[in-house]
Amino acid sequence: MYPNQTPVIPEKDLVYSILANEKRVGTEYTTATMESNCPTVRQMFTELLNDTLQIQGQLYQFMSNQGWYNTSSPALQQEVQKQITQYARFQQQTQLFLQQHRRAPVPNSYQSHRISSPGIHG
């Protein structure tokens, strides 16, 4: 760029675009991590996700320091605690479900459905 030329895209818009892309990539890596059944591939996506989260954090901090990123209002502690309690209850129910179904054999109707449906991946 020449010294007296204004940028085509303002820096604020460019950084916001990069941040939006990092958020999208983070979502993609999260999905890929959760769907990986190979431990090596899962670890690779986990590392990529962590790198993306670090970059996103740095971009957010930069934008916040510039006054370019408006944060939401603080949440009420009571609401936060309610969400934590609901999540913990759901997590316990999920673990119980998994424990019960790991011991139980898979029904034949489910197995035959899985074989006849090659488009479904678990």
N, C-alpha and C positions, 0 to 999 in steps of 0.2 A: 504494500500500500504506500502511496506517496504521502509525504509529511502533512500536507494541508487537506488531505482528502478525508471525508467523514466515512466511517464504516457503513457497509451496506446494511448490516444487521446490528442494532445497538447491542452493546456488551451485555446488558441486563437480559435482553431477549435470548441471546445466544446461550448464556449460562442457564437460564430457565429451561431452554430446550434440552440442554445437556442433562440437567437434573431430571426432567421428565423421561428422558431416554434411560437414565440409570434406574429410575423407578420401574420402568417397563422391563428392563433386563433383570432386575431383582425378582420380579414376579415370574419371569421365565425360568430363572435358575431355581427358584423355590419349587416350582412345578416339576422341573427336571429332577431335582434332588428327591422329591417325594415319590416320584414314579420310577426311580432307578432301583433295580434289584441286584445289581452288581456292586459290591462294596467299594471297589476301586473307582467306578464311575460316580457313585454317590459321593465319595470323598472329594473327587475333583469338582463336582457341582457345588458342594458345600464350601470349598475353598473359593471358588469363583463368586459365590453369593457373598461370602464374607468380604472379599475384596470390593465388590460392588457396594456393599453397605458402608464400607470405610470411605469410598469415593463420594457416595451420596451424603454422608455426614460432613465431609469437608466442603462440598458444594453448598450444603445448607448453611453451614457456619459462615462461609464467605458471603452468601446472599443475605443472611441475617445481619451481618456486620455492615453491609452496604445499605441496609434498610429496604432490601428488595423482596423480602419474604415475610409475609404477615403470618404470625402464629395464631392458633386458636386461643380462645380464652381458657383459663385454667379450669380443670374439671373439679367438681366437688369431691372431697375425699370419700364421702358416703357413697357416691355413684361408682367411684373407682373400686371401693371395697366390695360393692354389690357385684360388679362384673368379675372380680377376682374369685369371689365365692361361687358364682354361677359357673365359671370356667373350671374351677377345681372339682365341682360336683360332676360336670360333664366328663372331665378327664377320668374320674373314678369310675363312672358308669362305663366309659369306653374300655378301660382296663379290665373291668369285671367281665364285660362282654367278650373281650379277646381271650381271657383266661377260660371262660366257659366253652368257647368255640374251638379253642386249640385242642382241648381234650376230646371233643365230640367229633365223630367221623363226618366227613362231608356227605350229604345226601346224594344218592345216585342221580336224582333228577337234576341236581345242580351240576354234577360232573358232566352229564351228557349235554346239558345246556352250554357249558363252557367249551366242550369239544366242538359242538355244532355252531358256535359263534366265534369264528376266528378274529373278528374285528374288536372283540372286547379284551382288554388287557388289564390284569389285576395287579 
